[in-house]
């Protein structure tokens, strides 16, 4: 079939050129339509269920809301994990599903169970709803709303109803989360003394507002042969409407209105979060969430275009100032990929020219690069793969041209030999015949050699989880490109040669090849003369690499530099929001003094759509950095973080700081439930015991070398003012518990309805005057009316006391848990965790019913390593099967297979020299390396066997074959390794993930090329000598020098 395809292409060159045109057209179309992002989205398949329940503490939220929701979701098909967080007034349950399940199907399953959860939750305590359908990469655009002379409440209203409302209509936008500012309400400020004077129970106020804020329909009437719709309009529109609502009637029949017992005003809703920026105080910001599966670059461009429209209709002086734009990261990352690919292609072309000595031949080989890439882009579009750092960045143009290199080099050599023989330029007919003969010689080796590279990428497709989402697109893209390159080597490259190489071909080798042969020939002679020493040297090098590998250490995946830092500030749970805001202002002031910082945006607590259930004691500080060319304080991000940490700890005492990156932080939280590298999760039921164990783990882990930002979840320390109803007392006075609870609600503010004005909606909030709720004594003295009209102090109807309780309850698969989290700096992940596990096991004794699990990136590393333990042997087995299929003999297959350990040797040594630990990125590099390392062995061994079939002895075949195949072996090795050099040396955005992969391939190709050129021919000759010696010892008179697969 290969021969038929090859011959068909040369006979039908016009059809081949048409085929090239179709490739170009399809590729350009795919290039325009392909989604572009910075990195693959590794967020797990998950659905978030949020329930607001103002006034409930964490224990009540867990009991009445979280547990019913978890119970309702349990048993859904495909569930792998259920996590939950119960905080004051909020329940957040996250349901994780198996990878591969359609997210819309998952949400439908959850939606079907929500009614069951709502039925189990007591009436009035909250209604669970699904969170936005977004991912850890969903926050693609963030902006501040500014306006000189506008209050925070006014700016927030403009954001909610003039900006966010319109941005939600942008295709690809799933939600716009308003963060910061003050949510406007129509507030009814009750005077406790006037309630007493008029003898009005507080419940009557709530009832009056609700009954006086409604519309009604009266059907229609017919008048004068026309139909009139009847409408009753009684919705509250203004503060004056509220003031005129009648609450009760006095003894003399005089109506008592809201105006008589309260005053009304515009006031903010009680806040659970705030945003500051730099050192300028509180601000109002919007966070745009992208719909899962959308193209971030396209969506952000749509958002910007929509904002340009919105700005025209904003009130005078109001502006929108973006401070985070995902396309900046996308642009920088794609620039890194483009630069690396361009530089790699130029290096490949330069090597081809230097070794082939013919510019036209080099350009023919180089033409395979863009054509293969266009085919790969078409395949990516069809497979739904986005163009990103991993899918495009790991392509090596050297690998792509390897097949064409061997094909063109062999054709060039035959053309030169033919010219030398007939002493004239070959005719077009002779050129086609020479191309056919040359191609037939290498078709099978090229097919199996490139096929081996393709095959070794297939096991990568079996990776799951985070590593699967990162590397499966890369493997598919490389496979698309290699399949295209293989077909092009058999079809397009020979046709281009027949069309372009019609002039005389230089019969002399280039100076580079002559220089290489002068060095190589004596080395080959020495190794052939001393095979035992050569084999022993190779074994010693391999053994040394094993020793080096044992101390490399390991990490999951190198961190991608996002160009920003996400700092977390943790304070005591008892801190008030106002104090947290003061603290973040100070943080912004300190960080703003660093010349590397462009802007600082601290977000404290949670927004109204609580996709991130933080308390007011926690702040996420987004530090947007300037380009590295403008850095002065530090040269690396690690040094800059150390400088930040020193300055902040000195200026902001009593605060724990932790450092990450915006996307990394969000993804880690979604995957592991924590925001740091390592999660040490303690399970049990008693929160006091969990807290004690957590403090012990923090103390132990903090002492392990490499631990940074170690802390435990803040689960306790929240102060409470408890109003415990005295049942005997309220029975004695004839007062219902609802009256007491209504009074308690009015301390913080109870929602009693909405004011609807056009598209805008504002809550009506009923609350006591600040002076009636300013301290414990005033609260105790709030009066409650009994049926006889007597005013009873609240302290006589309830036990009012302060105590310290839980701030948060976290659960995982129905079990309570407490997480201790830590980052790792200055050490590799695996070694650190091993030391930390030993220390925890030795120093901490767990009570019965309590256990510890280690998660985060360490768990991901373990799971990926387990899969690689299956994938790598599978790849090696496939390599050996193809080698055996190529030669139909075990001997050559084993000899070439020895390339694998020596290739791994070079990869290990390269990692050690660059100070890089083993990672999943490096592991993928090893898998790719094994395929490339075998390619040259196949090309060389196939030619040696052909020479031996022509009658040469093993020594002659090995020496001549190695010298003749020196140029193609060097070319394939150099183009493959040099194609990765820009990737290995790049310091641009995103290069961190690519560097281990490129380093492994480059280092491995150095040693595997040495094996192919020196050790492989030597072992092949030595194997014959060993067989002869064995035959003589057994007294056998049998020829043993016949090549494999040929009868003697």
N, C-alpha and C positions, 0 to 999 in steps of 0.2 A: 504493500500500500504506500509506503514511504517513497519507493522508487517511482511508482506511478504518479504520485502527486508532484514529485520533483520534475519528472519528465514532462508532465502536462503543463506545468508552469513555463518551462522553457519553450514549449511548442506554441503556447497561447499567451505571448507576452502582452498583447493589448488587453486581454481579459484581466491579467494581473494588474495592469496599470489602472483599469476601471475599479478593480477591487481596492486598490490603494486609495482612489478617490472616494469610494464609499466609506472607508475607514476614517478618512479625514472629515468627511461631512458628519458622520455619526458622532465622532469624537468632539467636534466643535459644538454640536447641539448639546451633548452631555456636559461639556464644560460650562455652558451657559446655564444649564438647569441644575447642576449638581449642588446640593446643600453644602455650605461651608461653615465649619465651626472650629474652635481652637482644639478641643480634645473630645474624644468620644464621651457620650453621656453614660456614666457607670452607675447611675442611681438605680437602686433595686425596684422591682415591681411592687409598689405600695400605694395604699389608699389611706388617707388621713380622715379621721372622724372627730370633729370639734363640737364641744357643747359648752355654751356659756351658762353659768349659773351664779349670778351675782349674790354675794352674801354667804355662800357655803365655803367652809374650810376644807383643807385637803382630805381629812378623814371622811367628812360627809360626801365630798365629791366622789371619792373612791367607792364609798358604800352605795350611794344612791344613783350614781351615773356611770362611772367607769366600769364597775363590775357588771351591771346589766348590759352595757355595750359589748364588753369582751365576751360575755356569755352568748349574746346573740350572734356574734361573728364566729364563734368557735364552731368548727365542723364544716365551714365552707370549703368547697373543693379547691385544692391547690394552695391552701394556706401553709406557710412555712414558719411564721412567727407573728406574735401579737405583742406589741409594746405599748405602754401607756404612761402618761404623766398626769397626776392629779395635783392641782395647785388651787390656791384661793380663787374661787369663781370660775375655774376652767378645768375641763377634762379634755385631754388630747390622746386619742387612741390611734395607733398606726398598725394597719394590717398588711403584712408582707405576703406576697404570692410568689409562686414558682416562676422562674425566668422563662420567657417564651410565651406566657399567657398574655392575651391581648388585654391592655390596660382598661379598655372600655368594657370588656366583658367582666373584668375584676370589679369595676365600679358598679356594674349592673348587679352583680352578686351581692355587694355590700348594700346597695340601695334596696334590694328585696328584703334584707334582714333589718333595715332601720326601723320599720314599723314595729317589729317585735321588741326592739330596744326601747322605743318611745313608750310602748305600753308598760314596760317594766319600770320606767322612771316615774316617781311620784309626780302628780300634776303640779305644774308651776315651778319645777326645779330645773327645767331646761329641755330643749329639743335638739338631739344630735343631728348634725349636718355634715356632709362630706366637704373636705377642704378642696382647694383649687386643684385641677388636674395639671400639675406642673412637676418639676423635678429639681434635683440639687443644682442644676445649671439654669434653673428657670428665671432667676433674678438677672435680667439682661440689661436693664436700664434703670437708673436712679437719678432723681433730680430734686432740687429745692425750689420752692415757690417763694419769691421775694416780693416785697412791696413796701416802700417807704411810707410810713404813716398808717399802715394797716396792722391791726392786732393779730395775735396768733389765731384767735377764733375766726376772724374774717378771712385770713389766708387759708385756714383749714376748710372753711365753707367753699371758698373759690376752688380749692383743690378737689374736694369731694364732688361738687356739682357742676363745675365748669370745665375741669381738666380730666380727672379720672373717669368721669361719666362718659366723656367722648372718646378717651383712649381705649376704653373697653370695646369699642366698636371696631378697632383695628384688627384685621385678620391675623391670627397667630397670638393675640394677647388673650390670656385666660382670666387675668385679674390685675387690678391696680390697687395696691395696698397703701392706704394713707397712713403715714407714720409721723407722729409728733403733732404739735399744735394743740388746739382745744376744740373738742366736738361741741358745737353749739346746742344748747337746750333751752326750752321755755321753762324757767324754774319758778316754782311756787314756794316761797320762803315762809314757812309757818312760824307764827309767834306762839310759843308754848303757853305764855300767860293768857293770851286772848282765847286760845282753845279752852282753857280752864274757865275763863270768865263767861264765855258763851255756852259752856257745857257741851262741847262738840267732840265726839269721839273721832280719832284720826281716821278710822276706817270710813267714816261718812264723807270725808274730804276726797279720798280716792274714788269712792262710789259716785260722788257728784260730778267729778271731772269726767269720768268714763261715760256717765249717762248724758252729759251735755256736749259730747264731742262725737257726733255721728251724722250721717246722711240717711235718707230713707227714700224708697221709691213707692209711688202710689199708682202704679199702672198708668192708665190713660183715661181721658174723658173725651166725649165727642161734643163739640160746640160749633154751631153754625156750619154743620157739615164738614168740620175739620177735626182731626184727632190731635189732642194735646197730651203730651206726656206730663205726668205729675211727679215732681221731685220735691223732697223736703231737704233743705240744706241747713245743717246745724254744726258743721265742722268749725272748730276753733281756728281762727286765722291770725289773731293778734294777741298781745298781752292784755289789751283792754277786754277782749272776749273772755279771757280767763278771769279777769277781775270781776266780771259781771255774773259769773256762775253762782247760782244760789245753792248754798250748802244746807241750810236749815231755816227754820222760822222761829222767831222769838216768841215770848209769851204773849206779846201784844199783837202778834201777827206780822211783825216787821220782818222782811226777808233778810237773812244773814248771808252775805256773799263772800267770795274769796277775798275781796278787798277789805272786809272787816276783820279777817283773822290772819291775813298774810299780805305780803307784797310780791309782785312778780317782776322778773327781770330776765335778761339773757345771761346765762351762766354756763360754764363748761360742765360736761359730764365728768364724773370721777374718772381719773386717768390711771392706766396701768403701764404707761410708757411715755417716753419723751425722746426727742432728738436734738442734739446740739451740733454745731459745726465750728471747727477751729476754736477760737476763743470768743466767738460773737454771741454766745447765748443760745437759747432755744430757737429752733427753726421748724418749718413744715416741709416734709419731704414725701415724695411718691416713689414707690417701688413697683416696677412693671414686671409681672410674671408672664413668662412665655409658655404657650401651650406645648405639652409634651410632643416631641417629634417634629417640631417646626425648625426652620432654618434661622438661626439667631441673627445672622447678618441681614437677611431680608426683613425679618421682623423689626429689628432696630431701625433700619432705614425707613420702614413704614411709620414707626413711632415718631421719628424725627420729622417726617413730612406732615404727619397729623398735628404735631406740636406747632409747626409753622402756621398751620391753619388756625389752631386754637388761640395762638398769641394775638391774632388780629381782633378777637372778640373779648379779650380779657379787660378788666377794668383798668383805667389809666394808672400807670406806675407799677403794675404787677408784671413780673417777669418770671421766666422759668430758666433755672440754671442747672444743667446736667453736671453731675460730678462722677458718675460711673457709667461707662459705656462698654458693653461686652465686645463690640466690634474693635475696640482698641487691642484687646488681647487676641482676638481672631486675626486682626491685621498683622500684629507683631509675630504671631506664631506662623501664619502662612508665609510671611516674609522670610522667616527662618527656614521653612521648608523649601521655598522657592530658591533662596540663596544657596542652600546646601545642594539641591538638585542641579542647579545651574553650574555651580563650581565643580560638582562631581562629573557632570557631562563634559565640561571643558577638559578636565583632567583625563577622562577616558579618551576623548578625541586626540589629545596630545600624545598619549601613550600609543594609541593606534598608529599615528603618523610616525612616531619615532621608531617603532618596531616593524611596521610594514614598509616604511620608506616611500609610500605612495599616497598622496593627498586624496586622490579620487577614491582609492580603496578604503581609506580611513573614513571618508564622508559616507560611503555606502554602508559601512558598518554602523556609523553614527546615526544614519537615517532610521535605523531600527528603533532608536530611543523614542523619538516623538510618536512614531506610528504605534509602538507598543503602549505608550502612555495613553494615547487616544482610545485604544481598545480597552485599556484598564478603566478609564473614566466612563466609557459606555457600560462596562460591566458593573461598575460601582452604582451608576444611576439605576440600572435594572435591578440590582440587589438591594437598593435602599440604603447604601452606605454613604455617609457624608464624607466630604473631603476635610481631613483634619491632620493634626500632627502625626498620629499613628498610622492612619490609612495611607497617607501620601509620603510621610517623612521617612518610612523605613524602606522605600524602594531604592535599590542600588542599580544604577544604570550599567555598572560593570557586569552584574548578573544577567541583565537583559541582553547584552550584546555577546555573551560568551558563545552561544551557538553560532552566531554569525561570524564571530572572530575565527573560530575553527574552520568554518566553511570557506570564508574569503581567503584566509591564510593558505589553505590547501590549494585553492584555485590559483592564487598568486604564485605559489611555488611551482606548480605544474606549468603555468604559462612561462615562467622564467626558464625552467628546464627545457621546454619545447623550443623557445627562441634560441637558447644556447645550442641546441642540437641541430636545428635547421638553419641557424644563422640569419634569420629574417623574422619580420613581424608576422605573427599568426593571422590567418585570414578569419573573417567572421564565422565561416563554417567550422574551421579548426577550433576557434575559441569556444563555440557551442559544444563541440565534441569533447574538448578538454574540460569544460565546466561539468558536463555529464559524468565523465570519468572521475574527476576530482570529487564531485559531490557524492557519487556512489561509494567512494572510499570512506567517507566520514558521516554518511547519513545515519547509520545505526549507532555509532558512538555518540553523535550529537543527540539523537533522540533519547537514548538511555541516560546520558549524562545530565541533560537538562530535565529529563523526566524524573530523575532522582531528586533534583532540587525541588521540583514541583511536589513530588510525593512527600518529602520531609516536612513541607508546610501543612499537609493535610491533618496530621495529629493536632496542630495548634487549633484547628476548628473544634476540637473536643473540649477545649478549656471552657470553664463555666465561671459564673460570678463576675467580680470586678475585672479579673485578669482576662476572662473571656470577652467581655465587652470592649476591652482595650485592644486585644491582640487578634481576635477573630477578623475584624475588618481589615487589619493589616495583612493577615495571611491570605484572605480572599483577593485583595488588591494585587498582591505579589503574584498569586497564582494566575489571575487574569493577565497580568503583564507578561509572565513567563510563557504561558500558553501562546499568547500572541507572538512573542519573540521567537518561539520555536517554529511556528507556522511561517513567519516572515523569513526565517533563516532558510527554510526549504523552498520558498516560493519567490518572495520579493527580492531578497539579496542576490540570488543567482541571476535573475532577470536584469537587475540593475548593473551587474557586472558585465553581462552580455551587451548592454546598451552603452555603457560608459567606458569600459576598459578596452578600447579598440586601438589605442596606440601601443607603442612598445612598452613592455614592462621591464623595469630595471632588473638585471640579472644578479647584481651584487646585493649582498645583505647590508643593512644599515650599520653605521658605526656602533650603535648601541648593541645590536645582535652580535657583531664581531667581538666587541669587548666582553660581552657576557659569555661567549663561547670560549674565549681565551682563559677566563677564570674557571669556567665550569668543567672544561675537558680534563685538566689535571686532577681536579677534585673527584670527578667521576672515576678516573683511573685508580686513584688511591682507595676509594671505597670498594671498587670491584676487587681490588687486590686484598683487602682486609675486611671481608664481610662480617666476621665475628665482632670485630671492634666497632664497626658501624652499627650493628644491631645492638650491641651493649651500650653504646653512647645514646642511642635513641631510647633504650629502656631506662637508662639513668635519668635522662631529661624528663621522661614521663613520670618516673617515681618522684622526682623533685617537684613536679607540678602538683602531684597528689598532696605532698606535704604543704605546699603553698595554699592549695585549695582548702585544706583543713583549718586554716587560720584567716581566711578571707572575711568570714562573717557573712551575714545575709540581711537583706531588707526586702520589703515587698516591691515597691516601684519607686524610683527616684521622683522627688517632688518637682512638679512643673512650676517654674517661676511665673506667677500671675501678674507681676508688676505692682502688687499691692500686698499689704499685710492686714490680717484680721486679728486684732488684739481683743482679748476678753478680760474684763475687769470684774472680779468677784468681791463683794462686800458682805457684811453681816446681814442675814435675812431680815433683821429688824429695822434696817435703814429705810428712811422715808424717801419718796421719789424726789422731793426737792433737794435732799442731801446728795442723792446720786447724780442729779443734774449739776450741782456745784462741783462734784468730783470730776465729772466728764468735762466740764469747762476747764478745770485745771489741767486735765490730761491733754485736751486740745491745745492749751497754751504752751505746755512743755514740749509736746511733739512738734508744734508749729515752729519752734525755734531751730529745728534741724533743717539744713538746706536741702536735704534729700526729699523732704515731704512737700507734696503739692497741696493736699488738703486732708483734713481729719474730720470724719463724720461719726461720732459716737451715737449708737442707738441703745436706749435703756428700756428694759421691760419689753412689753409686747404691744403690737398694734391691735386694732379692733378685730381683724381677721387673724387670729392667733396661730398662724402656721408655725410659729416658733414660740413655744410656751415658756418664755423667760419671765422671771420675777423682776421687780424693780431694783433688786440688789445686784443684778447682772447687766453689764453693758457690752455690746459688740461695738468695737471701735474700728471703723474702716479707715485705713491709712493708705491713701493713694500716693504712690511714689513718683518722683520725676524720673526721666531717663537716666540710666547709669552714668552717662557722660557728664551729668551735672552733679554727681555725688562728690561730697567732700569729706564727710566724717568717717566713712567706711568704704571699703572696696567690695565687700560681699554682703549679702542679706543677713547672714549669720552675725557678722560683726555689727551691722546696723541694729539688729534686734538686741544684742548685748548692750549697745549704747542706749537704746530706748529704755531697756529694763533698769539700768543703773539710774538714769535720770528720773524715771517714774517712781521707783521705790524710795528715792530720797525725798521726792516732792509730794507723794500721795501715800502716806502711811496707812496701814490697816486694810490694804487692798491686795488681792492676789492677782497677778497678771499671767496670762497665757497667750502664746503667739501661734498663729496659723496663717492661712490665706483664705480669701472670701469663698471661692468655690470649694477648696479643700475642706474647709471647716463645715460647710453645709453638707457635702457628700459624706464626710466621716460621721456626722451626726445621724444622717439618714441610714447609713449602713450599720454602724456599731452602737448608736445611741449616745455617743460622747463626741466631743469636739477635739480630742487629742489623738496622738499616735496609738497609745495603748489604753485599753479599757480593762480594769481589774474589777470584775463584777462579783459582789457578795450577795448571795441569796439567803433568804430567811423570812420569818414573819414578824418578829419583834423589831420595830424601828429603832428602839433604844440600843438593842444589841448590835444591830447593823451599823449604827453610828459609831459605837465603840470600836467595833472591828474595823470600820473604815478609817478611823483616826489611827489605829495601830498600823494598818497597811500603809497609810501615807507616811508615817514615821519611818517604817522599814524601807520602803521603796525610795524615799528621798535620799537615803544613805547609799544607794547603789550608784556607782559611777555612770554618768551619762543621763541621769534623771533630771528633768527640767519641768517646771510648771506643774509639779505634782499637787493634786488637791482631790478632795472628796466632794461629792454632791452635797449641797447645802440643804439637808433634809429637816433640820431642827433649828430652833432659835427664833421662831416667829412669835412675837408677843400678841396675846389675845385679850380682849375685854369680853368676858362671857356673861351673858344675861340668861340665867337658868330659871325658867318659870317655876314659881312655887305653886303647885297645884292646889294645895289646901287653901292658900291665901286667895287665889282668884276664884275658887269655889265659894269661899266665904263672902266675897264681895259681889259675886254674880257676874264676873268679867270673863269673857272668852279669851282663850289663848291668842286668837287671831288679832285682838286689839293690842296685846303686848308685842306680838311679832310685827305688827304694822308700825308701832312706835319705834321699834328697833330699826326697821327698814328706813324710816324717815330720818334717822341719824345720818346714814350714808347717802340717802337719796333713793326714792322708789319711782320707777317709771309708771306713769298713769295714763299713757296714751301718746299720740303723735299729732303734730301739726303738719299738714300737707299743704305746701305752697308750690303749685306747678309740679315740676319734677322733684323738687326738694322735699325732704322729710326731716323733721326735728322732733326729738323726744320731749315730752312734758315730764319734768322731774319734780317731785314733791320732797321737800327737805326742811328740817328745822333750821332756824337762824344759827349762824356760827356761834353766837354767845350762848345759845341753849345747848350746844354740844361741844363746847370748847375744852371741857375737862371732865374727869370722872364724877366729881361732885354734882356738876350741873346735869349730867346724864342721869345720875341717880335721882335727882329731884324732878325730872320730867313727870308731869301728872297724867294719870289715866282716869277717865270718868267711869264710874259704875252706873248701873241702871237708875239708881236713886239720884244721880247728879253729883255725888260726892267725888272729889278729886283726890285720887290716891297716888302718893309718890311711887315711882317705879321701883324704888328700893324695897317697898313693902310687899310688892307683888312678885319679885324675883330676887334671886341671889346674884349679885353683880360682883364679879371678881376678875382680877387679872392673873394670867398664867402664861407660861411659855410652852408652845406646842410645835407641831410639825409645820414645815414650810412647803414640803413637797413629798409625794409618795410616787415612786416609780415602780412599774411592774413589767415583767417579761414572762410571757406564757403563763399568766395568771399568778405568778409568784412575785412577791415583793422583792425588790433588790436595791442595792446601793452601789453606785459606780465610783471607783477611784480612777482618775485618769492622769496620764503623764505623757509628756513629750520626751523624745530621745534626742540628745545633741552630743556630738563628738564621739559617738559609738554606733556600731551597726545594731539593727533592731534585734536580730536573733540572739546575739551574745548577751545583750542587755537583759532581755526577757529571761534567758536561762539563769543569769545571776540573780535577777529579782525573784524568780520562782523559788530558787534555793533559799534565799533569805527569808521569804514569807513562810515557806514550809518549816524552816528551822525555828523561827521566832514567834509564830502566831499559832495558837491552838484554837481550832474552831469548835464551838458547841455542837451538840448533836442536832441535826436538822438544818445546818448551815453549810454552804459550800461556796467555792470560789471558781470562777471561770475567767480565762484570759482571752480578751478579744481585741477588736480594733484591727490595725494593720497586721498585727502578729497572727491573728486568726486567719486573715486573708492569705498571709504568707504560708501558713500551715496547710490550708486547703489547696492553695495553688501548688505547693510542693508535693502534696499527695497525688494530685492529678499529673504533675510532671513525672513523678516516679512511674507512671503508666505510659504517659505520652512519649517520653524520650526513648525507652526501650522499644516501643512500637515503631518509632521513626527509624531507629537503628535496624530493627528487623526488616522493615520495608526496604531500606538501603541494601541490605545483604541479599534479599530476594531478588531485587532488580539487578544487582551485580551478577548473581548466579545466572539469571535469565540472559544477561548480556553475553556471557562467555560460555554458558553451558558447562561450567566446570567450577569445582569448589576452590581449587588452588588460586587462580587469579582473583576470585572474589575475596578470598581471605587476605591476599596481599594488598589489594586496594582498600579493603575495609580497615587495614591498619592505619590508613590516613586519619581515621576518626579520632583515636586517642592522641595522636601527635598534633592534630588540629586543635583538640581540646587543650592540650598542653600550652600552645601559644596563646589561646584565649585566656587561660588562667593567669599566665605570666603577665599578659597585658593588663588585666584587671588589677593585679598586685602592683605593677609599676605605676599605675595611675591612682592607686589608693581607693579603688572602687570595690565595695562589697558585692557578693553575688546577689542578683535580684531577678525578678521575673523577666524584666527587660533583657538582662544578660542571658537568661535561660533560652529565650526566644532567639537570641543571637547565636547561641550554641547550636540550636536546632538548624538554623539556616546555614551555619558554618559547615555542619556535617555534610550537607548536600553539595556545597561548593567545593569542599575538600576532595570529595570523591570524583568530581567532574574531571579534573586533570588526570587523575589516576586512570580513569576509563579511557581517555583520549590516548595516553601514553601506552598503556598496556595493550590496547587494541592494535596499535601500530607495531609494537614489538612482536605480537603474535603473528601479524601478517608477514613481517620480515622472516620470522622463523619458518612459516609455511612455504616461503620462497626458497628455503634451503640453507639459510644462515644458521650458525650455531647459536646457542643461547647467549654466549658472551658477545658475539658479533651483533646479534639482534638487539640485545639490551643496550650496548654502547652506541650503535648507529641509530637505533630508534630514539634513544634519549637525546642525542645531538640534534637529530632532525626535528624532534618535537619540542626542543627547547624554546623556540620562538612562540608557538601557540600556547605552551604551558605558562611561559612568562606573561604573555599577553592576557590570558584569562585570569591569572592570579593578580596581575597588576591592575587591570581594569576593575576587577571585583573589589579589591582592597582600596584602591584610590577613589572609587566611587563613594566609599564610606568615610574617607578622610575629612571632608568638610563637616560631616555630621559629628564625627568624633571630636573635632577641635572647636566646634561652634560654641560660642558663649551667649548666643542670642536667646530670645524668649522661646521656651519649649525644648531647648537642646538637651536639658537634663535627662529627659526620658529616653532620648535617642542615643546618648553617649555610650552607655554600657553595651548596647547591642552592636554599635559600630566598632567599639574597642575590641570586643570579642572576635568579630569577623576579621578585622585587620590583623590582630595578633595571631589568630589561628591560621590565617592564610600564609603567614610567614613560615611557620613551622611545617604546615602541610605541604607547601611548595618545595621546601627542602627535602621532605620525605619523598615526594613524588619524583624529584629529579635525582636524588642520591640514594636514598634507602630502598625505594621500590625496585629499581633495576638491580641493585646489589642483592637484595633478598631473593629476587627471581633467579639470579645466577647461583646464589648460595644454595637455594633449595634444590637445584639440580645436582650440585656437588654432594649434598647430604644424601640424596637419593642414590647417587652412584656409590658413595661409601657404604650405604646400607645394603645395596645390592651385592657389592663385593664381599661384604661380611657374610652374607647369606649364600655366597657362591653363585649368584644369579648372573648369567651372561645375557643380559637383555639391554637393549638400547633404551635410554631413559631421557634423551634430550629432545624427543618429539614435543611439539607444542601441544597445549591443552586442546582437547576436542578433536585431535587428529590421531588416527590409528597409526601405529608403528608398522 
